[in-house]
């Protein structure tokens, strides 16, 4: 029987008869189901392949620097190791700054690098053999130290000795985030392979003379004091020798920075304390006719003296001063005559010393005790 094909607005110009349409629909469902199953199989196989690849990409400890084999310290004896890969990585973790000594023994091993990061190499290309052990002994700052050996199947023994200093930087101090230093206190620190710079900040409340005491207990370092604009204010380079050094420095009121630069490995200590200019004292004041003779103690190593006088015992209101340079005297006393004083008035006198510092600035001692006299 011939079935008539009727036009259909849905399937185009022509479509199958109703019975044939049902058959096509069933066949399409089977095809769709088959394709779905095929897609599931493909996705499952791909997933297994991805899983296998991800598992195979995971490397064992020591195979790279991201996951090194950790070597403990202060175990009391040598620990034995065998390199497992062509490139085998080990690491030592130090919790604080301290003294580190590493000794490596081997019939033959090749230490490609001893380092802290890509820029800080402690040693490199070391052939270690029976008659050529490897020893490294230095001031170490807190952090991780890597040992990278080249060549698989190499046996070696290592002894790691560490003595901590009892301190470490609590944060990464830089110019923008320095440690605050309090005048008169002792600062202890270390600079090394993991921490090459230490920054401090301090305030000078008024123009004055200070004593800087500093020492390099180990290694050497550069000690720099900078003003608020980071201009060099005072410095000493290559501080070393485990000997205490001192220097006098005149500071103007303001903000200052300390920048300590390590010669890779140094333990240091410093103090900045106010000493002031050495003061003097009035011995006596003798009244004269509308004048007064002030006798005072001579002080060495000052630029000069300044006397102030007033009819007010608290030196308020009208106060006059007289300054004069250090003069020669064969005795321990000097004197100065103050003229043009008012008759029958009681005057009060004080004296201080001064020193000329950098850039023509003057630095003064504290005022002395007060003496009084009634002018004739």
C-alpha positions in Angstrom: 0.0 0.0 0.0 1.4 3.4 -0.9 1.2 6.0 1.9 0.7 9.5 1.1 3.3 12.0 2.2 1.6 15.1 3.6 3.1 18.6 3.9 3.9 19.7 7.4 4.5 23.3 8.7 6.6 21.9 11.6 9.2 19.7 9.8 9.6 21.6 6.6 7.8 21.1 3.4 7.2 17.3 3.7 7.1 15.0 6.8 6.5 11.3 7.3 3.2 9.8 8.0 2.1 9.5 11.7 3.2 5.8 12.0 6.5 6.4 10.5 7.1 9.4 12.7 6.7 7.2 15.8 9.3 4.8 14.5 11.8 7.6 13.9 11.2 8.9 17.4 11.9 5.6 19.0 15.1 5.2 16.9 16.3 8.7 17.9 15.8 7.9 21.6 18.0 4.8 21.2 20.6 6.8 19.4 20.5 9.5 22.1 20.8 6.8 24.9 23.8 5.2 23.1 25.5 8.5 22.7 25.0 9.3 26.4 26.5 6.0 27.4 29.5 6.6 25.1 30.0 10.1 26.5 30.0 8.7 30.0 32.6 6.1 29.2 34.8 8.7 27.6 34.5 11.1 30.6 35.2 8.2 33.0 38.3 7.2 31.1 39.5 10.8 30.9 39.0 11.2 34.6 41.1 8.2 35.4 43.8 9.5 33.1 43.7 12.9 34.8 43.9 11.2 38.2 46.8 9.1 37.2 48.6 12.2 35.8 48.0 14.2 39.0 49.3 11.3 41.2 52.4 10.9 39.0 53.1 14.7 39.3 53.4 14.5 43.1 57.1 14.3 44.0 58.5 12.6 47.1 60.3 14.5 49.9 63.7 15.6 48.8 63.0 15.6 45.1 62.7 19.4 44.9 63.3 22.4 47.0 59.6 22.9 47.8 59.6 19.7 49.9 63.1 19.1 51.2 64.2 16.4 53.7 64.5 18.1 57.1 67.8 17.6 58.9 67.5 18.0 62.7 70.2 19.8 64.7 71.9 19.1 68.0 71.3 15.3 67.9 74.6 14.8 69.4 76.1 12.7 66.7 76.4 12.3 62.9 73.2 11.4 61.0 73.6 9.2 57.8 71.8 10.0 54.6 71.8 8.6 51.0 70.8 10.8 48.1 67.7 9.3 46.4 67.6 11.3 43.2 69.9 13.0 40.8 68.9 16.3 42.6 68.2 15.8 46.3 67.3 18.6 48.6 67.7 18.8 52.3 66.9 21.7 54.7 67.7 22.9 58.3 65.1 25.1 60.0 66.4 27.5 62.7 63.8 29.1 65.1 66.0 32.0 66.1 69.3 33.7 65.5 72.4 31.9 66.7 75.7 30.1 66.0 75.5 27.4 63.4 78.1 24.7 62.6 77.7 22.1 59.9 80.1 19.2 59.3 79.6 16.8 56.4 81.7 13.6 55.9 81.6 11.3 52.8 83.7 9.0 50.6 82.4 11.1 47.8 79.4 13.5 47.6 78.9 16.7 45.6 77.3 19.6 47.4 75.9 21.6 44.5 74.6 24.5 46.6 74.3 25.5 50.3 71.9 28.5 50.2 68.9 30.3 51.6 67.2 31.5 48.4 68.0 32.2 44.8 70.2 35.2 45.7 72.0 34.1 48.9 74.6 31.3 48.3 76.6 30.3 51.3 78.7 27.8 49.4 78.5 26.0 46.0 80.2 23.3 44.0 81.8 21.5 47.0 83.4 18.1 46.3 83.3 16.2 49.6 85.6 13.2 50.1 87.4 11.2 52.7 90.2 13.6 53.0 88.1 16.7 52.3 85.3 17.0 54.8 83.0 20.1 54.5 82.7 22.5 57.4 80.6 25.7 57.6 80.5 27.7 60.8 78.9 31.1 61.0 76.4 33.4 62.7 73.0 32.4 61.3 69.8 34.3 61.4 66.5 32.5 61.8 65.0 30.8 58.8 65.5 27.9 56.4 68.9 26.8 55.0 69.0 24.4 52.0 71.6 21.8 51.1 71.3 20.6 47.5 73.3 17.5 46.5 73.8 16.3 43.0 74.0 12.7 42.1 71.8 9.7 43.3 73.1 7.0 45.6 75.7 9.1 47.4 76.2 8.4 51.1 77.1 11.1 53.5 77.0 11.9 57.3 76.1 15.3 58.7 76.4 16.8 62.1 74.5 20.0 62.8 75.3 22.0 65.9 73.3 25.1 66.8 73.4 27.5 69.8 70.7 30.1 69.8 71.2 33.8 70.9 67.8 33.9 72.5 66.4 36.5 70.0 65.2 36.9 66.5 63.4 39.6 64.5 59.7 39.5 65.4 58.9 41.0 61.9 60.6 41.8 58.7 61.9 45.3 59.6 62.5 47.6 56.7 62.6 51.4 56.3 58.8 51.6 56.1 58.4 49.3 59.2 61.5 49.7 61.5 61.9 48.5 65.0 61.5 51.4 67.5 64.6 52.1 69.6 64.5 53.7 73.1 67.5 55.9 73.9 69.6 54.6 76.7 68.7 50.9 76.2 70.8 48.1 74.8 69.8 46.7 71.4 70.9 43.2 70.4 70.6 41.7 66.9 72.1 39.7 64.1 72.3 40.1 60.4 73.0 37.2 58.1 72.0 35.2 55.0 68.3 35.2 55.8 68.2 38.8 57.2 70.8 41.1 55.7 69.4 44.4 57.0 68.1 45.7 60.3 66.3 49.0 60.6 65.6 51.0 63.8 64.0 54.4 64.4 64.4 56.7 67.3 63.6 60.3 68.4 65.9 63.0 69.8 63.8 65.2 72.1 66.2 68.2 72.0 69.6 69.2 70.7 72.2 67.4 72.8 75.3 65.3 73.0 75.1 61.5 73.0 77.5 58.6 73.3 77.2 55.7 70.9 78.6 52.4 72.1 78.6 49.4 69.7 80.3 46.1 69.1 80.5 43.2 66.6 80.5 40.0 68.7 80.9 38.0 65.5 81.5 38.8 61.9 81.3 42.4 60.8 78.7 45.0 59.8 78.2 48.6 58.7 76.5 50.9 61.3 74.7 53.8 59.7 72.6 56.6 61.4 70.5 58.5 58.9 68.4 61.7 59.4 64.7 61.9 58.7 65.5 62.5 55.0 67.7 59.4 54.9 70.9 61.5 54.6 73.9 60.0 56.3 74.3 61.6 59.7 76.9 59.3 61.3 78.5 56.0 60.4 81.2 53.4 61.0 81.9 50.7 58.4 83.2 47.2 58.8 82.7 47.1 62.6 84.4 43.9 63.7 86.9 42.4 66.2 84.6 41.8 69.2 85.9 45.0 70.8 83.6 47.7 72.2 83.8 51.0 70.3 82.5 54.4 71.4 81.9 57.7 69.7 80.4 61.0 70.7 77.8 62.5 68.5 75.8 65.7 68.5 72.2 65.3 67.6 69.7 67.9 66.7 66.1 67.5 67.8 64.3 65.2 65.4 63.7 61.7 63.9 66.6 59.4 63.0 67.0 55.9 61.6 69.6 53.2 62.2 70.5 50.9 59.2 72.7 48.0 60.0 74.0 46.1 57.0 75.5 42.7 57.6 78.6 41.4 56.1 76.4 38.3 55.6 76.9 37.1 59.1 77.3 39.3 62.3 76.0 39.5 65.8 75.9 43.0 67.1 75.0 45.2 70.1 74.6 48.9 70.5 73.5 51.7 72.9 72.8 55.4 72.2 72.7 57.3 75.5 72.6 61.0 76.4 75.8 62.2 78.0 75.2 65.9 77.6 77.9 68.6 77.6 80.1 68.5 80.7 78.8 71.1 83.1 80.6 73.5 85.4 79.8 75.1 88.7 80.1 78.6 90.2 82.6 78.7 93.1 81.7 82.2 94.4 80.4 85.6 93.3 82.1 88.7 94.7 80.2 92.0 94.6 81.9 95.1 93.2 80.8 98.7 92.4 77.9 98.1 90.0 79.6 94.8 89.1 80.1 91.2 90.1 83.1 88.9 89.8 82.0 85.3 89.1 84.5 82.5 89.8 83.8 79.1 88.3 85.3 75.7 87.7 87.3 75.2 84.5 86.1 72.3 82.2 88.3 70.8 79.5 87.2 70.0 76.0 84.4 72.6 75.8 84.1 75.5 73.4 83.1 78.1 76.0 80.8 79.2 78.8 77.6 81.2 79.2 76.5 83.1 82.4 73.0 84.2 82.9 71.9 86.7 85.6 68.7 88.3 86.8 67.2 90.1 89.8 64.5 87.3 89.8 65.7 84.1 91.6 63.6 82.0 89.2 65.2 83.7 86.1 61.9 85.0 84.9 61.2 88.3 83.2 64.4 90.2 82.3 67.3 87.8 82.1 70.7 88.7 80.6 73.5 86.4 79.4 77.2 86.7 78.7 79.1 84.1 76.6 82.8 83.8 76.2 85.2 81.3 74.7 87.4 78.9 76.7 90.5 80.7 77.9 93.8 79.6 79.2 94.2 79.2 82.9 97.0 77.6 84.9 94.5 76.8 87.7 91.3 74.9 87.8 89.3 78.0 88.2 88.2 80.8 85.8 86.4 84.1 86.4 84.3 86.6 84.5 83.3 90.1 85.5 79.8 91.2 84.9 79.4 95.0 84.7 76.6 97.7 84.4 74.6 96.2 87.3 72.2 98.3 89.4 73.4 99.5 92.7 71.9 97.9 95.9 70.2 95.2 93.9 70.4 91.5 94.6 71.4 89.5 91.5 71.2 85.7 90.9 73.8 84.0 88.7 74.1 80.6 86.9 76.6 79.2 84.4 76.7 76.5 81.8 79.2 75.2 79.2 78.7 74.8 75.5 80.3 72.9 72.6 80.1 73.7 68.9 78.9 70.7 66.9 78.3 70.0 63.3 77.1 72.8 60.9 77.9 75.5 63.5 75.2 74.4 66.0 75.8 74.8 69.7 75.0 72.2 72.4 74.7 73.3 76.0 75.1 71.7 79.4 72.5 72.0 82.1 72.6 75.2 84.2 74.7 75.2 87.3 73.7 75.9 90.9 72.6 79.4 91.7 74.6 82.0 93.5 73.5 85.4 94.6 75.1 88.7 95.6 74.0 92.3 96.5 75.7 94.8 94.3 77.4 97.8 95.9 
